[in-house]
Amino acid sequence: MITKTQIKEFRKYLKKSENPLFFYDDDPDGLCSYLILKKYINKGKGAILRTTSVLDLNMYHKVEEYSPDLIIALDIPIIDQEFINKANVPILWLDHHTPLKRKGVHYFNPKLKNKKAEIPTTHWAYEIAEENDLFLATLGNISDWNYPKYAKDFSEKYPDILPKKTKTAPEAIFTSKLGELINLLAFSLKKPTSKINKMVNLLLKIEDPYELLKGETPRSKFIHREVKSLLTEYNEMIDYVKKQKPKKGKLFLVELPKVKNSYSSLISNYLIYKYPKKVVIVSRRKTDSVTMSIRSAGTNVREALEKSLEGLNGFGGGHDNACGAGINKDQYEEFIRKFNENIK
């Protein structure tokens, strides 16, 4: 866990900074973490990591562009040591993925004290911001499959968005209007960077979940208009996978048809909600490779993934029950065979 002392330390750096630069991951957990902290201090700039989950020298131009006095990395699994070495300002790294050893960075990760802690970055941002913005805190946590204790408070205020009877994150995502809000944020992050930045600036001004949900104000209308085509495409993917039925065995393999955008992560979340006893692998074929989103309700798929990639031309990682991976197209069948042997 991240201690109260560490929370105060992070908060002290944040309040002291005059020009912080936030790097955040391109999912609702990363985005909500940024929105909460940005609104808390009302200072600084944000930079999203689009095509990678690694903060390295390819992003250092943002540091040169903004000349920050503090760098904050949110929900980013990997920061290269070269990036840290080159930065001449303090770096606060707030994350909840598998811990890494790095020098010269202030590292805040609940897994440093408890390897099984699966508490999203949004939760810690909410604590750092002195529990300001219940809406974003609830949305960010649930989007990352964590049902926080304060979701009950949100349900008291907005029972038609998150019904009081809701008990789990997947139930909230797939049966409530809060799930619609999560999709709005998720699909906003699939747009070009210039559009993302515009929508993020609009989200910083939206205080009420009803405004975002109904899409009746100019700023919320803009967000709805931008994500409309993506929602349509996603719903077509959902209709497609609803027709897929799992076979005997532990694995449920689903290959998505080729479309412009990737929905693998969202689709795999939906399938593990529908089939919690299975290990779900949702794949997309590219020219030379196959990318995968892997989910399980109980099996440690991260360990199985690491073992299965040994000796193969692939990559992957993530959480114990949710991982992303990629493999050379010609080695996909071998990978599946090894993965099937390694899951427990």
N, C-alpha and C positions, 0 to 999 in steps of 0.2 A: 504494500500500500504506500501511497504518498502521504507523508506525515503532515501534521498541522504546521510544524516548523518549516518544512519545505514549501508548503503553500504560502506561508508568510514571506519566505525568501523570494519566491517567484513574484509575488505581488509587489514586493519592495522594488525589485528591478524594474517591473512594469511601470509603476507610478513615477519612478525616478527618470525614466527615459523620456526624451523630448521627441525623438524621431525613430521609433521602432520599425523594423521590417519583419512582417509575418510571412513565412512560407507555410502553406497548408496543403494537405492531400486532397485529391479531387473526388471526394465522396462526401455525403452529408455530415458524417462525423467530423471530418477535417474542416469543412465549411462552417458548421455550427460552432466549432471551437474558436475559429477566427472571428466570426460575427460577435460572439459573446465577449471576447476580450477586446476587440476593437471598439465595441459600443461602451465597454466599461471605462476605457481611458480616453476614447475619442481622439486618438492620435495614431499616426503611423500609416504605413502602406501595406497592402497585401499582395502576395504573388502565389499563384496556384501552380502545383506540379501536375502537368497534364499527362504526359505519355510515360512517365516513370515514377517510381516511388523512392527514388534515390536523389538526395540533395547533394550535388557534386559541382565541379567547376563549370559545368555547362550552364548553371544558374547564377554564377558569380557576377554576371553582368548586371543583375538586379542590385547587388550590393554596391557596385560602382555607380549605378544610376541614381540611387537614393541616398548614398552616404549615411547609413543609419548609425545610431549610437548603441543599438541593441538589435540582435537577430533572434527571432523566435520561430522554432520549427514545431509544427503541430501535426500530430498523427502521421508522421513520416517515419517509416521503418528503418531507413538507412541514411546516415550522413557520412560522406567520405571524409577521411581524416585530412585529405588535401584541402578540402573546403574549409574545415575548421582551422587548419594551420594558416591559411591565407587571410582569414578574417581577422581584423584588428580590433574587434569589439566583442563584448560578451555574447555568448550564444546560450539561449535557454531552449532545451529540447524536451518537449512534453509529448510523450508517446505511450502506447500500451502494447506494442508488438514485442517479439522476442528480443531481449536486451542484447546490446552489443558493447564491446569495450572501445571507448574513444577517450582521447586526452584533450584537455583544454575546452571542455564543454560542460555546462551545468545540466545534468541529466535527471529528468523526472519521469520515472516509469514504475508503475505499481508492481510489475513483474520482478523488479530487482529484489523485493522482499518476499514476494509470493508468486512463484512461477505459474500458478493456476489462476491468478487474478485476470479477469477478462472485462475490466471496467474501461469503457471508451474514454478517449481524450476529452470529449465534450463534458463528461462529468467533472473532470479535474478543472477544466476551464471555468465551469459554473462555480466551483468552490473558490477558485482564485478570484473570481469576479464578485465574491461575497453574495453568491446566490441571486444574482440579478439575471433576469430573463428566463423565467420558468418555461416559456413556450419553446425557445431554442434548445434549452437543456433537455427537455422531454423528447423533442423531435430527434435531436442528435443521438441521444442514448438509444432510443428504440430503433432508429435506423440501423444501428450497429448491434442489434439483437440483445440489448441489455434493458431490462425493465426496472428503472430506478424507483426508489421509495417515493420520490416526489411526483411520480406519475399520478398518484392518487390525488395530489393537490390539483394537478392539471385537470383531471377528470371532474373534480368538484366545480371548477370554473367553467369547463367546456365539455359537459357530458355528452353533447351531440357530436363532438369531434372524437373524443375518446370515452366510450361508455364506461360507467363505473364497474360494470361486471367484467371488464377486460382484465386478464391476469398475466398475460405473457406478451413479449415483444412480437413474435410472429403473428399472434392473434390480432394485435393492434395494427401491424403492417398490412395484413391481408383482409381484414374485416371491418376496419374503421376508417373514418375520414382522415385521421392522422396519417394513414398510409398514403392517401392522395397527396397530402402535403410533402411527405417524404419523397414521393415520386417527382413532384414539382422541382424539388431541390436537386435530386439525382439527375434528372434530365436537363436541368439548367446547366449542369457541369459538363454536358456533352457538346455544348455549342462552341463556336470559335472563341478564343481567349478574349477578344475585344467585347463580344456579347456577354461572356461570363462576367467580366469586370463591370459592365453596365448593370447586369442583374444583381450582382453582389452589392453594388452601391444602392440599388433600390431596396434590397432586403434589409440593409442597415437602417432604413427609414420605416420599415414596417414593424409595428409593435404588436399588432393584434392578429391572431391566426385566422380570424374570419375574413380580414381584408385579403390575405393571400389565398384563402380557400375559394372565396366567391369570385375574385377577379373582376371587380366592378370599378375600382379606382384606376386612374391612368397607369400608375406604377405596377399594380398587380395585373392589369390587363396586358401590359407589355410582356411580363413573364409568362402568362398563360399562352399568349400568341406565339412566343418563341418555342415553347415546348410542345405545342399541339401536335405537330407532325410526328414527334418522337413518341408521344403517348399513343398515337394511333398505331405506329409501327410496333411498339412494345405490346400492345393489346393483341395484335396479330400474332406475335410470338407466343403469348400466353395461350391463345386459341390453338396454336400448333402443338404446344407441349401437352395440353390437356388431352390430346388424342394419343399421346405416347403412353404405353403401359409397361411397367417394369417386368422383367423376366425373373426367373428363379435365381437365387443367389443374393449376395450382399450388395453388388453394384447395380446402379441404375444409370445407364449410359444414354445421353441424349445429345445428338448432334444437331445444332441449329442450322437452318437454311441461311444462305448468304444474303445479308442485308447490309446497308451502309454503316449502321451503327452497331456497337456491341452491347448486348443485354445479358451476357452470360452470368454475371454476378447476381443480377436481379432474378433471372430465371432459375438459377440454382437455389436461391433462397426460397422461392415459391415452391419448388419441387421438394425440398427437404421439409417444408411445412406440411405438404400434402402426404409425403411418404417418410415419416420420421425414423422408420426402422431401416431405411436404405442408406447407402453411401452414394451420393449423387455426383456425377461428373458431367457437366455441360461443356461441350466442346464447339469450337469454330475452326474450320479448316481454312488455312491461308495457302499461298503458293507453295511455300517450302516447309511450313510448320503447322502445328495444331495448338491452339491456346485453349486452356481449360479453367473452369471454375469448379472447385471441389467443396462439397458440404457434407456434414454429418451431424446428427443430433447427439451422438455419444462416442463414436470412434475417433481416436486421435489421428486425423488424416495428415497432419503436418509431419509426424514421425514416419508414417507410411510413405508419404511423398518423398521425403529426403532419402529414404532407403531405396525407393524405386528409381530415383534419378541417377543413382550411382552407376557410372560406366556409360551413361547415355548423354546425348547432346541436348540437354534441356536445362530448365531453370524452374524455380518455384519457391513458395514460402507463404507465411501468413500466420494464422492462429491455429489452435489445436483442432477446431471444428470447421474452419473456413480458410481455404487456401486458393491461390491463383498459381497457374503453372503453364509452361509451354514446352513443347518437345518437337524435335525434328519429325517431319511428316512420315518418313520411312521407319521411324522407331516408335510410332504411336502404339501399334499393336503389342510390341514387346513391353512398352511401359505399362499398358493396361494389365498384361499378364502378371508382371512383377507387382504392380499395385494391389491386385486382387490377392496375391499371396501374402502381402505384407500387412493388409488390414486385419485387425483383431476383433 
